[in-house]
Amino acid sequence: MTPRTFGKYLLDREIARGGMARVHLARLRGLGGFEKTLVLKEIDPRLASDPRFVTLFVEEARPQPIRLFSRGPSCSAPEVSRAT
């Protein structure tokens, strides 16, 4: 499978899918060959326009040891990333 670009991330493969989101093994690339492998959770695009689901999605990450790196390529499609 060819990696898919999602904002500043490369999504290598989908590792899980649920009713609200998909989880991907991903990489973040930077200057000088820097690369960080992480797990990225992407909200289902059908739910991204509903502020209630976006709030639930972001709040889900708060009580757990997850770092919120960014809110996706657009503010309407947040993702939660966990460094590995």
PDB file of N, CA, C and O in Angstrom:
ATOM      1  N   MET A   1       0.838  -1.184   0.000  1.00  0.00           N
ATOM      2  CA  MET A   1       0.000   0.000   0.000  1.00  0.00           C
ATOM      3  C   MET A   1       0.881   1.245   0.000  1.00  0.00           C
ATOM      4  O   MET A   1       1.853   1.315   0.752  1.00  0.00           O
ATOM      5  N   THR A   2       0.559   2.202  -0.816  1.00  0.00           N
ATOM      6  CA  THR A   2       1.285   3.461  -0.886  1.00  0.00           C
ATOM      7  C   THR A   2       0.803   4.373   0.233  1.00  0.00           C
ATOM      8  O   THR A   2      -0.404   4.503   0.436  1.00  0.00           O
ATOM      9  N   PRO A   3       1.727   5.015   0.974  1.00  0.00           N
ATOM     10  CA  PRO A   3       1.307   5.931   2.039  1.00  0.00           C
ATOM     11  C   PRO A   3       0.448   7.072   1.482  1.00  0.00           C
ATOM     12  O   PRO A   3       0.688   7.566   0.380  1.00  0.00           O
ATOM     13  N   ARG A   4      -0.548   7.475   2.259  1.00  0.00           N
ATOM     14  CA  ARG A   4      -1.436   8.582   1.898  1.00  0.00           C
ATOM     15  C   ARG A   4      -1.028   9.795   2.714  1.00  0.00           C
ATOM     16  O   ARG A   4      -0.759   9.685   3.910  1.00  0.00           O
ATOM     17  N   THR A   5      -0.984  10.947   2.070  1.00  0.00           N
ATOM     18  CA  THR A   5      -0.663  12.188   2.772  1.00  0.00           C
ATOM     19  C   THR A   5      -1.906  12.703   3.476  1.00  0.00           C
ATOM     20  O   THR A   5      -2.989  12.751   2.894  1.00  0.00           O
ATOM     21  N   PHE A   6      -1.738  13.090   4.742  1.00  0.00           N
ATOM     22  CA  PHE A   6      -2.813  13.664   5.548  1.00  0.00           C
ATOM     23  C   PHE A   6      -2.202  14.843   6.279  1.00  0.00           C
ATOM     24  O   PHE A   6      -1.613  14.676   7.347  1.00  0.00           O
ATOM     25  N   GLY A   7      -2.337  16.035   5.711  1.00  0.00           N
ATOM     26  CA  GLY A   7      -1.670  17.195   6.292  1.00  0.00           C
ATOM     27  C   GLY A   7      -0.174  16.987   6.250  1.00  0.00           C
ATOM     28  O   GLY A   7       0.388  16.723   5.188  1.00  0.00           O
ATOM     29  N   LYS A   8       0.476  17.104   7.394  1.00  0.00           N
ATOM     30  CA  LYS A   8       1.926  16.926   7.467  1.00  0.00           C
ATOM     31  C   LYS A   8       2.336  15.480   7.758  1.00  0.00           C
ATOM     32  O   LYS A   8       3.514  15.207   7.985  1.00  0.00           O
ATOM     33  N   TYR A   9       1.383  14.565   7.753  1.00  0.00           N
ATOM     34  CA  TYR A   9       1.639  13.163   8.075  1.00  0.00           C
ATOM     35  C   TYR A   9       1.573  12.278   6.829  1.00  0.00           C
ATOM     36  O   TYR A   9       0.901  12.609   5.851  1.00  0.00           O
ATOM     37  N   LEU A  10       2.276  11.159   6.882  1.00  0.00           N
ATOM     38  CA  LEU A  10       2.134  10.100   5.886  1.00  0.00           C
ATOM     39  C   LEU A  10       1.445   8.939   6.592  1.00  0.00           C
ATOM     40  O   LEU A  10       1.956   8.426   7.587  1.00  0.00           O
ATOM     41  N   LEU A  11       0.298   8.527   6.088  1.00  0.00           N
ATOM     42  CA  LEU A  11      -0.444   7.418   6.682  1.00  0.00           C
ATOM     43  C   LEU A  11       0.004   6.141   5.989  1.00  0.00           C
ATOM     44  O   LEU A  11      -0.319   5.916   4.823  1.00  0.00           O
ATOM     45  N   ASP A  12       0.750   5.302   6.708  1.00  0.00           N
ATOM     46  CA  ASP A  12       1.298   4.084   6.125  1.00  0.00           C
ATOM     47  C   ASP A  12       0.249   2.990   5.968  1.00  0.00           C
ATOM     48  O   ASP A  12       0.200   2.312   4.943  1.00  0.00           O
ATOM     49  N   ARG A  13      -0.596   2.821   6.995  1.00  0.00           N
ATOM     50  CA  ARG A  13      -1.647   1.809   6.889  1.00  0.00           C
ATOM     51  C   ARG A  13      -2.698   2.024   7.965  1.00  0.00           C
ATOM     52  O   ARG A  13      -2.403   2.548   9.039  1.00  0.00           O
ATOM     53  N   GLU A  14      -3.908   1.620   7.674  1.00  0.00           N
ATOM     54  CA  GLU A  14      -4.990   1.674   8.645  1.00  0.00           C
ATOM     55  C   GLU A  14      -4.853   0.469   9.559  1.00  0.00           C
ATOM     56  O   GLU A  14      -4.696  -0.655   9.083  1.00  0.00           O
ATOM     57  N   ILE A  15      -4.912   0.690  10.870  1.00  0.00           N
ATOM     58  CA  ILE A  15      -4.778  -0.427  11.807  1.00  0.00           C
ATOM     59  C   ILE A  15      -6.070  -0.714  12.577  1.00  0.00           C
ATOM     60  O   ILE A  15      -6.195  -1.760  13.212  1.00  0.00           O
ATOM     61  N   ALA A  16      -7.032   0.219  12.520  1.00  0.00           N
ATOM     62  CA  ALA A  16      -8.326  -0.019  13.177  1.00  0.00           C
ATOM     63  C   ALA A  16      -9.351   0.967  12.632  1.00  0.00           C
ATOM     64  O   ALA A  16      -9.017   2.032  12.112  1.00  0.00           O
ATOM     65  N   ARG A  17     -10.615   0.566  12.773  1.00  0.00           N
ATOM     66  CA  ARG A  17     -11.712   1.435  12.336  1.00  0.00           C
ATOM     67  C   ARG A  17     -12.879   1.217  13.270  1.00  0.00           C
ATOM     68  O   ARG A  17     -13.182   0.087  13.650  1.00  0.00           O
ATOM     69  N   GLY A  18     -13.535   2.308  13.640  1.00  0.00           N
ATOM     70  CA  GLY A  18     -14.699   2.222  14.497  1.00  0.00           C
ATOM     71  C   GLY A  18     -15.808   3.099  13.947  1.00  0.00           C
ATOM     72  O   GLY A  18     -15.725   3.575  12.815  1.00  0.00           O
ATOM     73  N   GLY A  19     -16.845   3.313  14.745  1.00  0.00           N
ATOM     74  CA  GLY A  19     -17.981   4.108  14.302  1.00  0.00           C
ATOM     75  C   GLY A  19     -17.700   5.586  14.190  1.00  0.00           C
ATOM     76  O   GLY A  19     -18.417   6.300  13.488  1.00  0.00           O
ATOM     77  N   MET A  20     -16.665   6.064  14.871  1.00  0.00           N
ATOM     78  CA  MET A  20     -16.384   7.494  14.912  1.00  0.00           C
ATOM     79  C   MET A  20     -15.079   7.873  14.216  1.00  0.00           C
ATOM     80  O   MET A  20     -14.907   9.023  13.813  1.00  0.00           O
ATOM     81  N   ALA A  21     -14.158   6.918  14.071  1.00  0.00           N
ATOM     82  CA  ALA A  21     -12.829   7.280  13.566  1.00  0.00           C
ATOM     83  C   ALA A  21     -12.084   6.076  13.011  1.00  0.00           C
ATOM     84  O   ALA A  21     -12.491   4.926  13.179  1.00  0.00           O
ATOM     85  N   ARG A  22     -10.970   6.386  12.339  1.00  0.00           N
ATOM     86  CA  ARG A  22     -10.020   5.382  11.864  1.00  0.00           C
ATOM     87  C   ARG A  22      -8.684   5.646  12.540  1.00  0.00           C
ATOM     88  O   ARG A  22      -8.348   6.790  12.844  1.00  0.00           O
ATOM     89  N   VAL A  23      -7.923   4.580  12.775  1.00  0.00           N
ATOM     90  CA  VAL A  23      -6.603   4.698  13.404  1.00  0.00           C
ATOM     91  C   VAL A  23      -5.572   4.211  12.393  1.00  0.00           C
ATOM     92  O   VAL A  23      -5.730   3.153  11.784  1.00  0.00           O
ATOM     93  N   HIS A  24      -4.515   4.999  12.225  1.00  0.00           N
ATOM     94  CA  HIS A  24      -3.486   4.709  11.230  1.00  0.00           C
ATOM     95  C   HIS A  24      -2.107   4.641  11.877  1.00  0.00           C
ATOM     96  O   HIS A  24      -1.838   5.339  12.854  1.00  0.00           O
ATOM     97  N   LEU A  25      -1.243   3.805  11.330  1.00  0.00           N
ATOM     98  CA  LEU A  25       0.178   3.881  11.610  1.00  0.00           C
ATOM     99  C   LEU A  25       0.685   4.967  10.666  1.00  0.00           C
ATOM    100  O   LEU A  25       0.456   4.902   9.458  1.00  0.00           O
ATOM    101  N   ALA A  26       1.378   5.969  11.223  1.00  0.00           N
ATOM    102  CA  ALA A  26       1.755   7.132  10.433  1.00  0.00           C
ATOM    103  C   ALA A  26       3.179   7.562  10.726  1.00  0.00           C
ATOM    104  O   ALA A  26       3.813   7.100  11.675  1.00  0.00           O
ATOM    105  N   ARG A  27       3.665   8.467   9.876  1.00  0.00           N
ATOM    106  CA  ARG A  27       5.001   9.052  10.074  1.00  0.00           C
ATOM    107  C   ARG A  27       4.908  10.559   9.918  1.00  0.00           C
ATOM    108  O   ARG A  27       4.154  11.082   9.097  1.00  0.00           O
ATOM    109  N   LEU A  28       5.695  11.232  10.728  1.00  0.00           N
ATOM    110  CA  LEU A  28       5.861  12.672  10.631  1.00  0.00           C
ATOM    111  C   LEU A  28       7.282  12.908  10.164  1.00  0.00           C
ATOM    112  O   LEU A  28       8.232  12.469  10.813  1.00  0.00           O
ATOM    113  N   ARG A  29       7.436  13.593   9.051  1.00  0.00           N
ATOM    114  CA  ARG A  29       8.766  13.842   8.502  1.00  0.00           C
ATOM    115  C   ARG A  29       9.145  15.292   8.703  1.00  0.00           C
ATOM    116  O   ARG A  29       8.301  16.187   8.673  1.00  0.00           O
ATOM    117  N   GLY A  30      10.461  15.510   8.915  1.00  0.00           N
ATOM    118  CA  GLY A  30      10.954  16.856   9.113  1.00  0.00           C
ATOM    119  C   GLY A  30      12.261  17.081   8.391  1.00  0.00           C
ATOM    120  O   GLY A  30      12.689  16.264   7.575  1.00  0.00           O
ATOM    121  N   LEU A  31      12.883  18.187   8.697  1.00  0.00           N
ATOM    122  CA  LEU A  31      14.145  18.571   8.073  1.00  0.00           C
ATOM    123  C   LEU A  31      15.258  17.587   8.401  1.00  0.00           C
ATOM    124  O   LEU A  31      15.254  16.962   9.462  1.00  0.00           O
ATOM    125  N   GLY A  32      16.203  17.456   7.490  1.00  0.00           N
ATOM    126  CA  GLY A  32      17.386  16.640   7.730  1.00  0.00           C
ATOM    127  C   GLY A  32      17.123  15.167   7.889  1.00  0.00           C
ATOM    128  O   GLY A  32      17.908  14.472   8.534  1.00  0.00           O
ATOM    129  N   GLY A  33      16.043  14.666   7.322  1.00  0.00           N
ATOM    130  CA  GLY A  33      15.745  13.239   7.422  1.00  0.00           C
ATOM    131  C   GLY A  33      15.050  12.827   8.708  1.00  0.00           C
ATOM    132  O   GLY A  33      14.845  11.636   8.944  1.00  0.00           O
ATOM    133  N   PHE A  34      14.677  13.807   9.554  1.00  0.00           N
ATOM    134  CA  PHE A  34      13.949  13.499  10.792  1.00  0.00           C
ATOM    135  C   PHE A  34      12.659  12.776  10.445  1.00  0.00           C
ATOM    136  O   PHE A  34      11.948  13.159   9.516  1.00  0.00           O
ATOM    137  N   GLU A  35      12.365  11.729  11.199  1.00  0.00           N
ATOM    138  CA  GLU A  35      11.128  10.985  11.006  1.00  0.00           C
ATOM    139  C   GLU A  35      10.667  10.417  12.340  1.00  0.00           C
ATOM    140  O   GLU A  35      11.462   9.831  13.075  1.00  0.00           O
ATOM    141  N   LYS A  36       9.399  10.586  12.651  1.00  0.00           N
ATOM    142  CA  LYS A  36       8.829  10.056  13.890  1.00  0.00           C
ATOM    143  C   LYS A  36       7.645   9.165  13.517  1.00  0.00           C
ATOM    144  O   LYS A  36       6.756   9.581  12.775  1.00  0.00           O
ATOM    145  N   THR A  37       7.642   7.947  14.034  1.00  0.00           N
ATOM    146  CA  THR A  37       6.530   7.034  13.822  1.00  0.00           C
ATOM    147  C   THR A  37       5.515   7.265  14.927  1.00  0.00           C
ATOM    148  O   THR A  37       5.883   7.427  16.091  1.00  0.00           O
ATOM    149  N   LEU A  38       4.243   7.280  14.567  1.00  0.00           N
ATOM    150  CA  LEU A  38       3.197   7.510  15.552  1.00  0.00           C
ATOM    151  C   LEU A  38       1.913   6.853  15.102  1.00  0.00           C
ATOM    152  O   LEU A  38       1.796   6.363  13.979  1.00  0.00           O
ATOM    153  N   VAL A  39       0.963   6.854  15.999  1.00  0.00           N
ATOM    154  CA  VAL A  39      -0.378   6.378  15.682  1.00  0.00           C
ATOM    155  C   VAL A  39      -1.271   7.604  15.592  1.00  0.00           C
ATOM    156  O   VAL A  39      -1.262   8.458  16.478  1.00  0.00           O
ATOM    157  N   LEU A  40      -2.042   7.684  14.516  1.00  0.00           N
ATOM    158  CA  LEU A  40      -2.874   8.850  14.265  1.00  0.00           C
ATOM    159  C   LEU A  40      -4.331   8.414  14.188  1.00  0.00           C
ATOM    160  O   LEU A  40      -4.666   7.465  13.479  1.00  0.00           O
ATOM    161  N   LYS A  41      -5.183   9.104  14.912  1.00  0.00           N
ATOM    162  CA  LYS A  41      -6.611   8.805  14.892  1.00  0.00           C
ATOM    163  C   LYS A  41      -7.307   9.913  14.107  1.00  0.00           C
ATOM    164  O   LYS A  41      -7.191  11.091  14.446  1.00  0.00           O
ATOM    165  N   GLU A  42      -8.024   9.531  13.064  1.00  0.00           N
ATOM    166  CA  GLU A  42      -8.679  10.470  12.159  1.00  0.00           C
ATOM    167  C   GLU A  42     -10.195  10.349  12.305  1.00  0.00           C
ATOM    168  O   GLU A  42     -10.754   9.262  12.164  1.00  0.00           O
ATOM    169  N   ILE A  43     -10.849  11.465  12.587  1.00  0.00           N
ATOM    170  CA  ILE A  43     -12.306  11.433  12.715  1.00  0.00           C
ATOM    171  C   ILE A  43     -12.933  11.083  11.371  1.00  0.00           C
ATOM    172  O   ILE A  43     -12.424  11.478  10.322  1.00  0.00           O
ATOM    173  N   ASP A  44     -14.018  10.354  11.403  1.00  0.00           N
ATOM    174  CA  ASP A  44     -14.733   9.991  10.188  1.00  0.00           C
ATOM    175  C   ASP A  44     -15.196  11.281   9.503  1.00  0.00           C
ATOM    176  O   ASP A  44     -15.828  12.119  10.146  1.00  0.00           O
ATOM    177  N   PRO A  45     -14.894  11.452   8.212  1.00  0.00           N
ATOM    178  CA  PRO A  45     -15.272  12.689   7.509  1.00  0.00           C
ATOM    179  C   PRO A  45     -16.768  13.004   7.574  1.00  0.00           C
ATOM    180  O   PRO A  45     -17.153  14.172   7.522  1.00  0.00           O
ATOM    181  N   ARG A  46     -17.610  11.982   7.688  1.00  0.00           N
ATOM    182  CA  ARG A  46     -19.062  12.218   7.792  1.00  0.00           C
ATOM    183  C   ARG A  46     -19.436  12.900   9.093  1.00  0.00           C
ATOM    184  O   ARG A  46     -20.489  13.533   9.177  1.00  0.00           O
ATOM    185  N   LEU A  47     -18.582  12.781  10.126  1.00  0.00           N
ATOM    186  CA  LEU A  47     -18.870  13.377  11.430  1.00  0.00           C
ATOM    187  C   LEU A  47     -18.100  14.671  11.677  1.00  0.00           C
ATOM    188  O   LEU A  47     -18.378  15.381  12.643  1.00  0.00           O
ATOM    189  N   ALA A  48     -17.145  14.978  10.823  1.00  0.00           N
ATOM    190  CA  ALA A  48     -16.250  16.118  11.048  1.00  0.00           C
ATOM    191  C   ALA A  48     -16.965  17.464  11.019  1.00  0.00           C
ATOM    192  O   ALA A  48     -16.459  18.432  11.586  1.00  0.00           O
ATOM    193  N   SER A  49     -18.114  17.552  10.382  1.00  0.00           N
ATOM    194  CA  SER A  49     -18.831  18.826  10.330  1.00  0.00           C
ATOM    195  C   SER A  49     -19.784  19.019  11.506  1.00  0.00           C
ATOM    196  O   SER A  49     -20.398  20.077  11.639  1.00  0.00           O
ATOM    197  N   ASP A  50     -19.910  18.007  12.355  1.00  0.00           N
ATOM    198  CA  ASP A  50     -20.792  18.092  13.525  1.00  0.00           C
ATOM    199  C   ASP A  50     -19.964  18.496  14.742  1.00  0.00           C
ATOM    200  O   ASP A  50     -19.159  17.699  15.224  1.00  0.00           O
ATOM    201  N   PRO A  51     -20.146  19.724  15.251  1.00  0.00           N
ATOM    202  CA  PRO A  51     -19.337  20.198  16.385  1.00  0.00           C
ATOM    203  C   PRO A  51     -19.403  19.293  17.616  1.00  0.00           C
ATOM    204  O   PRO A  51     -18.433  19.215  18.370  1.00  0.00           O
ATOM    205  N   ARG A  52     -20.527  18.609  17.831  1.00  0.00           N
ATOM    206  CA  ARG A  52     -20.640  17.705  18.987  1.00  0.00           C
ATOM    207  C   ARG A  52     -19.662  16.550  18.877  1.00  0.00           C
ATOM    208  O   ARG A  52     -19.010  16.190  19.856  1.00  0.00           O
ATOM    209  N   PHE A  53     -19.556  15.966  17.689  1.00  0.00           N
ATOM    210  CA  PHE A  53     -18.639  14.843  17.493  1.00  0.00           C
ATOM    211  C   PHE A  53     -17.184  15.304  17.540  1.00  0.00           C
ATOM    212  O   PHE A  53     -16.321  14.604  18.071  1.00  0.00           O
ATOM    213  N   VAL A  54     -16.920  16.479  16.985  1.00  0.00           N
ATOM    214  CA  VAL A  54     -15.552  17.011  17.038  1.00  0.00           C
ATOM    215  C   VAL A  54     -15.139  17.216  18.488  1.00  0.00           C
ATOM    216  O   VAL A  54     -14.019  16.870  18.866  1.00  0.00           O
ATOM    217  N   THR A  55     -16.027  17.773  19.305  1.00  0.00           N
ATOM    218  CA  THR A  55     -15.728  17.979  20.734  1.00  0.00           C
ATOM    219  C   THR A  55     -15.500  16.643  21.423  1.00  0.00           C
ATOM    220  O   THR A  55     -14.538  16.506  22.179  1.00  0.00           O
ATOM    221  N   LEU A  56     -16.353  15.658  21.187  1.00  0.00           N
ATOM    222  CA  LEU A  56     -16.175  14.333  21.788  1.00  0.00           C
ATOM    223  C   LEU A  56     -14.852  13.712  21.366  1.00  0.00           C
ATOM    224  O   LEU A  56     -14.153  13.107  22.179  1.00  0.00           O
ATOM    225  N   PHE A  57     -14.518  13.864  20.105  1.00  0.00           N
ATOM    226  CA  PHE A  57     -13.275  13.300  19.561  1.00  0.00           C
ATOM    227  C   PHE A  57     -12.052  13.893  20.247  1.00  0.00           C
ATOM    228  O   PHE A  57     -11.153  13.157  20.653  1.00  0.00           O
ATOM    229  N   VAL A  58     -12.012  15.203  20.379  1.00  0.00           N
ATOM    230  CA  VAL A  58     -10.869  15.873  21.018  1.00  0.00           C
ATOM    231  C   VAL A  58     -10.840  15.574  22.518  1.00  0.00           C
ATOM    232  O   VAL A  58      -9.769  15.326  23.071  1.00  0.00           O
ATOM    233  N   GLU A  59     -11.988  15.592  23.177  1.00  0.00           N
ATOM    234  CA  GLU A  59     -12.049  15.323  24.616  1.00  0.00           C
ATOM    235  C   GLU A  59     -11.633  13.897  24.946  1.00  0.00           C
ATOM    236  O   GLU A  59     -11.114  13.645  26.034  1.00  0.00           O
ATOM    237  N   GLU A  60     -11.850  12.965  24.034  1.00  0.00           N
ATOM    238  CA  GLU A  60     -11.481  11.572  24.254  1.00  0.00           C
ATOM    239  C   GLU A  60      -9.981  11.423  24.525  1.00  0.00           C
ATOM    240  O   GLU A  60      -9.569  10.509  25.239  1.00  0.00           O
ATOM    241  N   ALA A  61      -9.179  12.300  23.970  1.00  0.00           N
ATOM    242  CA  ALA A  61      -7.724  12.219  24.122  1.00  0.00           C
ATOM    243  C   ALA A  61      -7.240  12.789  25.452  1.00  0.00           C
ATOM    244  O   ALA A  61      -6.146  12.440  25.896  1.00  0.00           O
ATOM    245  N   ARG A  62      -8.001  13.634  26.085  1.00  0.00           N
ATOM    246  CA  ARG A  62      -7.533  14.351  27.281  1.00  0.00           C
ATOM    247  C   ARG A  62      -7.162  13.470  28.479  1.00  0.00           C
ATOM    248  O   ARG A  62      -6.094  13.681  29.054  1.00  0.00           O
ATOM    249  N   PRO A  63      -7.983  12.497  28.884  1.00  0.00           N
ATOM    250  CA  PRO A  63      -7.624  11.752  30.092  1.00  0.00           C
ATOM    251  C   PRO A  63      -6.555  10.680  29.882  1.00  0.00           C
ATOM    252  O   PRO A  63      -6.129  10.035  30.840  1.00  0.00           O
ATOM    253  N   GLN A  64      -6.125  10.489  28.654  1.00  0.00           N
ATOM    254  CA  GLN A  64      -5.180   9.428  28.349  1.00  0.00           C
ATOM    255  C   GLN A  64      -3.819  10.020  27.996  1.00  0.00           C
ATOM    256  O   GLN A  64      -3.723  11.204  27.676  1.00  0.00           O
ATOM    257  N   PRO A  65      -2.775   9.211  28.051  1.00  0.00           N
ATOM    258  CA  PRO A  65      -1.428   9.718  27.727  1.00  0.00           C
ATOM    259  C   PRO A  65      -1.231   9.876  26.218  1.00  0.00           C
ATOM    260  O   PRO A  65      -0.376   9.233  25.610  1.00  0.00           O
ATOM    261  N   ILE A  66      -2.047  10.749  25.640  1.00  0.00           N
ATOM    262  CA  ILE A  66      -2.005  10.996  24.204  1.00  0.00           C
ATOM    263  C   ILE A  66      -1.648  12.463  23.997  1.00  0.00           C
ATOM    264  O   ILE A  66      -2.157  13.343  24.691  1.00  0.00           O
ATOM    265  N   ARG A  67      -0.789  12.705  23.060  1.00  0.00           N
ATOM    266  CA  ARG A  67      -0.401  14.073  22.747  1.00  0.00           C
ATOM    267  C   ARG A  67      -1.198  14.535  21.538  1.00  0.00           C
ATOM    268  O   ARG A  67      -1.186  13.877  20.497  1.00  0.00           O
ATOM    269  N   LEU A  68      -1.886  15.652  21.666  1.00  0.00           N
ATOM    270  CA  LEU A  68      -2.623  16.224  20.562  1.00  0.00           C
ATOM    271  C   LEU A  68      -1.646  17.087  19.775  1.00  0.00           C
ATOM    272  O   LEU A  68      -1.379  18.229  20.146  1.00  0.00           O
ATOM    273  N   PHE A  69      -1.108  16.530  18.672  1.00  0.00           N
ATOM    274  CA  PHE A  69      -0.116  17.234  17.872  1.00  0.00           C
ATOM    275  C   PHE A  69      -0.734  18.342  17.047  1.00  0.00           C
ATOM    276  O   PHE A  69      -0.154  19.421  16.925  1.00  0.00           O
ATOM    277  N   SER A  70      -1.892  18.095  16.485  1.00  0.00           N
ATOM    278  CA  SER A  70      -2.530  19.093  15.636  1.00  0.00           C
ATOM    279  C   SER A  70      -3.990  18.732  15.468  1.00  0.00           C
ATOM    280  O   SER A  70      -4.454  17.693  15.939  1.00  0.00           O
ATOM    281  N   ARG A  71      -4.699  19.607  14.790  1.00  0.00           N
ATOM    282  CA  ARG A  71      -6.113  19.364  14.563  1.00  0.00           C
ATOM    283  C   ARG A  71      -6.402  19.062  13.112  1.00  0.00           C
ATOM    284  O   ARG A  71      -7.481  19.386  12.616  1.00  0.00           O
ATOM    285  N   GLY A  72      -5.463  18.449  12.424  1.00  0.00           N
ATOM    286  CA  GLY A  72      -5.690  17.984  11.067  1.00  0.00           C
ATOM    287  C   GLY A  72      -5.412  19.024  10.016  1.00  0.00           C
ATOM    288  O   GLY A  72      -5.120  20.179  10.329  1.00  0.00           O
ATOM    289  N   PRO A  73      -5.502  18.611   8.759  1.00  0.00           N
ATOM    290  CA  PRO A  73      -5.237  19.521   7.652  1.00  0.00           C
ATOM    291  C   PRO A  73      -6.199  20.710   7.629  1.00  0.00           C
ATOM    292  O   PRO A  73      -5.859  21.781   7.127  1.00  0.00           O
ATOM    293  N   SER A  74      -7.398  20.515   8.173  1.00  0.00           N
ATOM    294  CA  SER A  74      -8.335  21.625   8.315  1.00  0.00           C
ATOM    295  C   SER A  74      -8.951  21.514   9.692  1.00  0.00           C
ATOM    296  O   SER A  74      -9.024  20.421  10.255  1.00  0.00           O
ATOM    297  N   CYS A  75      -9.388  22.612  10.230  1.00  0.00           N
ATOM    298  CA  CYS A  75      -9.956  22.595  11.583  1.00  0.00           C
ATOM    299  C   CYS A  75     -11.181  21.706  11.686  1.00  0.00           C
ATOM    300  O   CYS A  75     -11.539  21.278  12.783  1.00  0.00           O
ATOM    301  N   SER A  76     -11.828  21.420  10.566  1.00  0.00           N
ATOM    302  CA  SER A  76     -13.037  20.598  10.619  1.00  0.00           C
ATOM    303  C   SER A  76     -12.736  19.108  10.655  1.00  0.00           C
ATOM    304  O   SER A  76     -13.657  18.302  10.795  1.00  0.00           O
ATOM    305  N   ALA A  77     -11.458  18.717  10.530  1.00  0.00           N
ATOM    306  CA  ALA A  77     -11.128  17.290  10.534  1.00  0.00           C
ATOM    307  C   ALA A  77      -9.949  17.043  11.466  1.00  0.00           C
ATOM    308  O   ALA A  77      -8.826  16.843  11.005  1.00  0.00           O
ATOM    309  N   PRO A  78     -10.196  17.054  12.774  1.00  0.00           N
ATOM    310  CA  PRO A  78      -9.078  16.864  13.703  1.00  0.00           C
ATOM    311  C   PRO A  78      -8.570  15.437  13.729  1.00  0.00           C
ATOM    312  O   PRO A  78      -9.278  14.498  13.365  1.00  0.00           O
ATOM    313  N   GLU A  79      -7.333  15.293  14.164  1.00  0.00           N
ATOM    314  CA  GLU A  79      -6.784  13.969  14.405  1.00  0.00           C
ATOM    315  C   GLU A  79      -6.035  14.009  15.723  1.00  0.00           C
ATOM    316  O   GLU A  79      -5.561  15.063  16.149  1.00  0.00           O
ATOM    317  N   VAL A  80      -5.932  12.874  16.354  1.00  0.00           N
ATOM    318  CA  VAL A  80      -5.199  12.744  17.609  1.00  0.00           C
ATOM    319  C   VAL A  80      -4.048  11.802  17.319  1.00  0.00           C
ATOM    320  O   VAL A  80      -4.242  10.737  16.732  1.00  0.00           O
ATOM    321  N   SER A  81      -2.856  12.190  17.726  1.00  0.00           N
ATOM    322  CA  SER A  81      -1.669  11.395  17.416  1.00  0.00           C
ATOM    323  C   SER A  81      -0.990  10.954  18.692  1.00  0.00           C
ATOM    324  O   SER A  81      -0.937  11.697  19.671  1.00  0.00           O
ATOM    325  N   ARG A  82      -0.470   9.737  18.675  1.00  0.00           N
ATOM    326  CA  ARG A  82       0.299   9.222  19.804  1.00  0.00           C
ATOM    327  C   ARG A  82       1.673   8.828  19.299  1.00  0.00           C
ATOM    328  O   ARG A  82       1.800   8.020  18.378  1.00  0.00           O
ATOM    329  N   ALA A  83       2.709   9.407  19.910  1.00  0.00           N
ATOM    330  CA  ALA A  83       4.085   9.056  19.516  1.00  0.00           C
ATOM    331  C   ALA A  83       4.373   7.638  19.960  1.00  0.00           C
ATOM    332  O   ALA A  83       3.894   7.194  21.004  1.00  0.00           O
ATOM    333  N   THR A  84       5.164   6.922  19.160  1.00  0.00           N
ATOM    334  CA  THR A  84       5.525   5.558  19.528  1.00  0.00           C
ATOM    335  C   THR A  84       6.979   5.503  19.927  1.00  0.00           C
ATOM    336  O   THR A  84       7.484   4.435  20.275  1.00  0.00           O
TER     337      THR A  84
END
